[in-house]
Amino acid sequence: MKWQQLEECIEEKRKELNDLAKEVGLKDRRVLTKSMELDRLLNKYSDWKYSYRRQQSVLQSSQIQEKQHELVLSY
C-alpha cells in the first residue's frame, strides 16, 4: 500500500467511524470495531513513517561517513 493510499484509507475509515457513531451512538459494538480498524491503519501509518525516517537517518549518516572518509583520504 502506498503512502497516499494509506492516508486516503485512514480518512475514509475516520469518516465511516464518525458517521456510524452519530447514527448508533458511541457505546455500540460496531463503533468499537470500526475504531479498532482505524487504529490498525494509524499504526501502519506510524510504523511506516518511523521506518522511513529511520531509513533517511541511516542514509544521512552513511553520507556523512563517506564525506569524512573522503576528507581523511585527501590529507
Backbone as CSV, one residue per row, in Angstrom:
resi,resn,N_x,N_y,N_z,CA_x,CA_y,CA_z,C_x,C_y,C_z
1,MET,0.845,-1.177,0.000,0.000,0.000,0.000,0.892,1.241,0.000
2,LYS,0.586,2.169,-0.867,1.378,3.382,-0.980,0.955,4.392,0.080
3,TRP,1.853,5.322,0.338,1.650,6.349,1.357,0.310,7.075,1.152
4,GLN,0.062,7.556,-0.044,-1.163,8.308,-0.323,-2.407,7.432,-0.160
5,GLN,-2.327,6.179,-0.595,-3.459,5.258,-0.444,-3.765,5.031,1.028
6,LEU,-2.718,4.898,1.827,-2.909,4.687,3.254,-3.577,5.897,3.893
7,GLU,-3.143,7.092,3.523,-3.768,8.308,4.051,-5.241,8.383,3.650
8,GLU,-5.546,8.012,2.410,-6.935,8.017,1.948,-7.773,6.995,2.707
9,CYS,-7.212,5.820,2.962,-7.919,4.790,3.733,-8.205,5.271,5.151
10,ILE,-7.236,5.942,5.735,-7.412,6.463,7.096,-8.548,7.484,7.122
11,GLU,-8.547,8.402,6.174,-9.602,9.417,6.133,-10.975,8.790,5.900
12,GLU,-11.042,7.806,5.021,-12.310,7.125,4.758,-12.811,6.394,6.005
13,LYS,-11.894,5.695,6.675,-12.270,4.951,7.885,-12.715,5.906,8.994
14,ARG,-12.042,7.049,9.092,-12.409,8.051,10.102,-13.821,8.581,9.836
15,LYS,-14.109,8.831,8.551,-15.447,9.303,8.192,-16.494,8.236,8.514
16,GLU,-16.197,6.989,8.172,-17.126,5.894,8.478,-17.381,5.808,9.984
17,LEU,-16.310,5.919,10.763,-16.435,5.847,12.217,-17.308,6.983,12.744
18,ASN,-17.053,8.189,12.300,-17.841,9.332,12.758,-19.310,9.197,12.370
19,ASP,-19.563,8.793,11.129,-20.944,8.616,10.671,-21.659,7.542,11.481
20,LEU,-20.973,6.421,11.709,-21.569,5.329,12.476,-21.845,5.751,13.914
21,ALA,-20.915,6.467,14.513,-21.090,6.913,15.895,-22.281,7.861,16.018
22,LYS,-22.462,8.729,15.030,-23.619,9.625,15.033,-24.923,8.851,14.887
23,GLU,-24.861,7.803,14.100,-26.062,7.013,13.805,-26.482,6.125,14.974
24,VAL,-25.534,5.413,15.573,-25.891,4.400,16.574,-25.400,4.732,17.985
25,GLY,-24.583,5.758,18.134,-24.064,6.120,19.453,-22.692,5.497,19.698
26,LEU,-21.976,6.104,20.630,-20.600,5.697,20.897,-20.472,4.339,21.569
27,LYS,-21.509,3.890,22.244,-21.411,2.640,23.001,-21.728,1.397,22.183
28,ASP,-22.105,1.571,20.951,-22.428,0.433,20.096,-21.160,-0.346,19.738
29,ARG,-21.291,-1.653,19.725,-20.144,-2.520,19.450,-19.554,-2.284,18.060
30,ARG,-20.382,-1.943,17.104,-19.911,-1.681,15.740,-18.970,-0.474,15.704
31,VAL,-19.224,0.495,16.575,-18.351,1.668,16.656,-16.978,1.248,17.183
32,LEU,-16.968,0.385,18.181,-15.703,-0.118,18.719,-14.925,-0.870,17.637
33,THR,-15.621,-1.711,16.892,-14.977,-2.473,15.826,-14.394,-1.539,14.770
34,LYS,-15.165,-0.538,14.371,-14.697,0.425,13.373,-13.507,1.217,13.917
35,SER,-13.545,1.548,15.186,-12.447,2.264,15.820,-11.169,1.422,15.823
36,MET,-11.314,0.141,16.049,-10.153,-0.762,16.033,-9.568,-0.859,14.622
37,GLU,-10.423,-0.836,13.607,-9.945,-0.850,12.226,-9.137,0.416,11.935
38,LEU,-9.644,1.552,12.406,-8.930,2.812,12.228,-7.597,2.779,12.971
39,ASP,-7.600,2.233,14.174,-6.354,2.112,14.948,-5.304,1.310,14.188
40,ARG,-5.718,0.225,13.553,-4.773,-0.592,12.781,-4.150,0.208,11.636
41,LEU,-4.976,0.978,10.953,-4.461,1.804,9.862,-3.507,2.876,10.387
42,LEU,-3.867,3.493,11.503,-2.998,4.521,12.088,-1.680,3.922,12.561
43,ASN,-1.727,2.708,13.075,-0.489,2.038,13.482,0.393,1.739,12.273
44,LYS,-0.216,1.309,11.176,0.546,1.088,9.944,1.219,2.378,9.495
45,TYR,0.446,3.446,9.537,0.954,4.756,9.137,2.133,5.167,10.016
46,SER,1.973,4.999,11.299,3.027,5.353,12.250,4.271,4.495,12.036
47,ASP,4.080,3.206,11.857,5.210,2.298,11.619,5.945,2.675,10.334
48,TRP,5.183,2.963,9.289,5.790,3.312,8.020,6.579,4.610,8.153
49,LYS,5.959,5.596,8.816,6.617,6.885,8.982,7.900,6.739,9.797
50,TYR,7.851,5.946,10.857,9.037,5.729,11.686,10.137,5.035,10.886
51,SER,9.775,3.995,10.153,10.786,3.262,9.389,11.364,4.134,8.275
52,TYR,10.539,4.989,7.675,11.024,5.891,6.633,12.017,6.887,7.219
53,ARG,11.672,7.487,8.349,12.573,8.439,8.998,13.874,7.767,9.413
54,ARG,13.750,6.560,9.917,14.945,5.832,10.342,15.838,5.539,9.140
55,GLN,15.222,5.144,8.047,15.973,4.861,6.832,16.674,6.127,6.344
56,GLN,15.986,7.259,6.375,16.588,8.523,5.963,17.752,8.890,6.869
57,SER,17.597,8.644,8.150,18.655,8.931,9.110,19.889,8.081,8.827
58,VAL,19.675,6.816,8.520,20.779,5.910,8.205,21.480,6.370,6.934
59,LEU,20.707,6.786,5.925,21.294,7.271,4.676,22.132,8.526,4.914
60,GLN,21.608,9.446,5.718,22.348,10.668,6.021,23.629,10.343,6.772
61,SER,23.525,9.451,7.714,24.697,9.053,8.484,25.746,8.430,7.571
62,SER,25.301,7.605,6.658,26.203,6.966,5.710,26.882,8.007,4.814
63,GLN,26.126,8.984,4.366,26.687,10.031,3.518,27.719,10.856,4.293
64,ILE,27.433,11.151,5.546,28.379,11.894,6.379,29.665,11.096,6.557
65,GLN,29.528,9.813,6.793,30.709,8.964,6.963,31.537,8.923,5.681
66,GLU,30.870,8.863,4.548,31.588,8.868,3.267,32.362,10.166,3.084
67,LYS,31.743,11.286,3.421,32.412,12.576,3.294,33.609,12.660,4.246
68,GLN,33.433,12.159,5.465,34.534,12.165,6.418,35.681,11.298,5.899
69,HIS,35.324,10.178,5.333,36.328,9.274,4.774,37.082,9.963,3.625
70,GLU,36.353,10.662,2.770,36.968,11.388,1.661,37.921,12.453,2.174
71,LEU,37.537,13.153,3.248,38.402,14.175,3.821,39.690,13.562,4.364
72,VAL,39.557,12.435,5.023,40.729,11.769,5.575,41.653,11.343,4.445
73,LEU,41.085,10.822,3.367,41.896,10.375,2.243,42.568,11.535,1.512
74,SER,41.951,12.691,1.568,42.514,13.834,0.865,43.745,14.396,1.570
75,TYR,43.917,14.090,2.856,45.093,14.579,3.576,46.213,13.694,3.331
